[in-house]
Amino acid sequence: MAKNPARAISMNSRLDRFKKNVLLNWRLYVFLLPAILYFTIFHYIPMYGVQIAFKDFYATEGITGSPWVGFDHFSRFFDSYYFWRLIKNTIILSLYQLILFPLPIIFALMLNELKNGPFKKWSQTLTYAPHFMSVVVIVGMLVAFLDPITGIINHVITSLGGSSISFLTSPEWFRHIFVWSGQWQTLGWGTIIYLAALSGVNPELHEAAKIDGASRIQRILHINIPAILPTIVVLFILNIGSFMAIGFEKVLLMQNNLNAETSDIIQTFVYQTGLLEGQYSFAAAIGLFDSVINLTLLVIVNQIARKTSENSLW
């Protein structure tokens, strides 16, 4: 079949425009190159190994030499007694964190309203600082503060006439400690993008609103929030895209046999079965299942955002 001449000309013209754009902005593409190499080497090339989720992987046989088993590992996971506990704990933790998604937005709006320059800078520095602490340090602080005997929190509780609480070994306290300590660590850093978006708001809009008699709350609702709404939508979609990816480092450090009832999630189970027990194919199948859910949620929420507003990832 003969090629469509018009289509061929259109493709050639687009290719020429792309070449001219690269030559004109080659410095920007050089800056972009390290990020492209990083994602290619550490994210895309390793996707070749995802096939071990459908194989009975043996290190001596390699990926290509290991026998295919189809969906056996997935069926084993779905039929296991711990499947629903892992799903429930992962979803509850994810929903808990998602409910607190507006906190950085509220905090950014509050900081934006501060007129005292030194106090504003001090507040930003104080709230950004926890972001630069490692997870190990954060968990170490939690252990020190919440210790039932020497912890300052329990000292305050007992001084007020209460009884000492073993926070880190209580299943009912695990989720609250995990989520709120995470919010404390990331709140200030999460406001940076929103503050950057707020800095682009035209001051003349606020001046005009003041002349019309608008209060500060009204100006926040009708000027500031609409200005950062595209940023909010994009970050919300990205949050949904990692809904099931809580991360295992902090959970693993806080986890023990006494709180496993609520702290056992998919990521810690993958770590245990894959790295500690050497069940590589089984762990890969669970990880792939988790990633498929995240991808599905990302596509669905992006489609909803695109249909209901003009803001989406694609």
N, C-alpha and C positions, 0 to 999 in steps of 0.2 A: 504494500500500500504506500502511495506517495505521501510524503510529508506535506503538511499544510505550510505553504510559503509564508503566510502572514504570521503564523505562530512561531516559525523559525526566526523570522526577522525580529519579532517581539522579544524572544529569548536572547538573541544576540545583542539587542540594544540594552536589555537589562544587565547582561553580563558586562558590556562595555561600561555602563554607568557604575557598576560595582567596582570594576578595576580602577576607574578614575577616582572613585571615592576612597579606595584603599591607598592609592598613590598620594592623594591630597591629604589624607588624615593618617598617614602611616605611623606617626608618633602615638596616636591614641590606640591603634591596633597593637603596637609593641607593649603598651601598658596592659592591654587586655590579654596578651599571650600567656603570662604566668597563670592566670585564672583558668584559661582554656586548657593548658597543659595539666593543671592540678585536677580538674574535673575529668579529663580524659584518662589520666593515668590511674587515679584513685577511685573513680566512680563508674566510668563507662567500661573500661577494659576488664575490671573484675566481674562485670555482669556475665562474662563468659562462664564463670564458675557456678552460676545459679542452677545450671543443669544437674548438679549433684543432688538437688532436692528431689529429682525424679530417678535417682540412681542409688544403688547400694554401694556407696563410695568406699574404696580401699586405697590407702595412700600408696601401696606398692603397685597397684594397677593404674593409678592416675585417673584423671577425670574421664578421658576418652575410653579407657579400658575397663572401667567399672560397669557392671551390668545394670540395665534399665529395670526399674521396678514400678514405673508409672506413678500412680497416686497413692501408693501403699503408705508412705510416710504421713501424708495428709490424713488418710483414713485413720491411721493409728493415733494421730493427735486429736482428731475430732471425737473419736470413741473413748479417749482416755478419761479417767475420773477427775483429773485436774483441769480439764479443758474449760469448763464453765467458771471455775474459780479464777483462772487466769484472765479470761475475758471480762468477767465482772469487775475484778480489781483494776484492770487496765482502763476500762471504760469509766468507772467511777472516778479514778484519779484524773483522767483526761477531762471529764466534764467539770470536775471541781476546779481545775486550772482554767478551763474555758470560761467558766462563770466569772472569774476574776479578770478576764481580758480587758474590761473597761478601766481598771485601776490606773494603768499608765496614762490613759487618755485624760482622766480626771486630774491626775497629778500634773500633767503637762499644762492643762488649762489653768490650774492653780498657780504654777510657777510663772506662767505667762502674764498673770495679773499682778505679780509682785512688782512694785515700783522701786523698792529699796535695792539698789545695785549690789552692795556688799553682802547683804543678807541673802539675796537671790543666788549669788555665786556660792556662798557658803552652803546653802541648802542643796544646790546641785552637786557640789563636791561631796557632801556628806552622803547623799543618796546614791551617787555613782560608785563610791568606793567599794561597797560589797561585791560589785560585779567582778572585780579583779582578784577576789579571793578564790582559791581553789575549792573544789567540792570537799576535799579531805579536811581543809581548815574549817569550812562551814559545819560539817558533821562533827568535828572535834569540839567546836563551840557548843553545838547542841548537846553533846554528851556532857560537857562540863556544866552547862547551865541547868540541864534537866536531870542531873543525877539525883536519885531519891534521898541521898544522905548529905552530900556536899554541895549540891546544886543550889544556886542563888534563888531560882524560882521556887523550889520546895522550902527554902528557908523563909521566903516571904509568906508562902501558904501556911506553914506551921506557926509563924509569928502572929498570923491573923486568926489562929484557933483551928485551922484545918488540918487534915491528915496528909502526910507525904504521899505523892503520886509517882509511880514508876512509869513515866511517860513513854520511854523508848521500848518498853516491853509490853505495852498495852495495845492490842490491835485497834481499839476504838480511838486511840490518840494518833496513830501513825499517819493517817491521811492529812489531818489538820497540821501536824508538825511539818510534814513533807511539803505541802502546798504553800503554807504561809511563810516558811523559811525561804522557799524558792521565790516568793513574791518580794520578800525583803531584799534578797540578793539581786534581783533583776529589775525591780521597779524603776530605779533611777535611770539605768541604762536604756530601758524600754521607752522612756519619755523623749529620748534624743531626737528620734525621727519626727515625732509629733511637734516638738518645739521648733525643729527646722521648718516644718510645714507652716506653723503659726507665724514664723518670722517673715513669711512671704505675703501675709495679709496686708493689704493696703491700709495704712493708718487713716487715710481720708474717709474710708468707710465708717470707722469708729467715730471720727469727728462729725460726720453727717448724721450718724445715729444719735449722738449726744445732742446735737442741735434739735433733732426731732423728739427729744425727751426720752430716748430709750435708756433703760437702766443697765447696769453692768451685766446682770443675768440675761437680759434680753439680747444684749450685744454678743454674749458668749453663745447663746442658742441660735441666733440668726446670722452671725458673721463668722465667728471662730469655728464652730462645729461644721458648718457647710464647707468651710475652706479646707479642713483636714479630712473630710469624709472620704475622698478617694484614697488617701493613705490608710485610713481605718479599714476600708473594704479590702484593699490589697493585703494588708497584714493579717486580717481575719481569715482570708482565704489561705494564706500561707500557714497560719496556725491550724486550720482544719486539715491541711495537707500533712501535718505531722501529728494528727490527733492521737494515733496509737503509739507514736514514738516518744514515750516519756523519757527514755534514757535510763540505763541501768546503773550508772556509777553511784549516784546518790542513794538510790533505793537499795543497792547492794550493801553500801556502807552502813545504812540504817537498819538493815534487815537482820533479824535473829529468829530463832525457832519459836519464840513466844509471840511475835507479831506477824509471823508468816501468813496468818489467816487473811490479813488485809494487804500485806506488802508483797506478796508473790504475784509478779506480773509477767507478761510475755517476754520482755527483754531479759529479766533475770533468769527466766527458765531457759531461754536460748543460750545464755552464757553458761549455765550449769550443765545442760545436756551437750552442748557443742564443745566447749573448751575443757570443762572439768571431766566429763564422762566420755568424750571422744566420739559422740554420736553425730558426726558431721552432717550426714544427709538429713537426719531427723531435724536437727537444729536449723539447717538451711530451709527445709520445708516450712517450719514454723515462721522463720524470718520472712520468707517469701509471702506467706499468707498475710502477715502483718503489713507488709509493703503494699500488697494488692488492695487491702482495705483503705490504706492512706491515699493511694492513687485514685481509687474510686470516689472517695469523699472529696478529694481535691477537684476532680472533674465535675462532680455534681454541684458543689458549691460555686465553682467558677461559672457554670452555666446559669445557675440561678441569679448570681450577681450580674451577669451580662444581660439577662432578660429584664431584671427589675431596675437596673441602673446602667450608667454608661461606664462603669468601672469594673475591670476584670483583669486577670493575668494575660488572657489571650482571647 
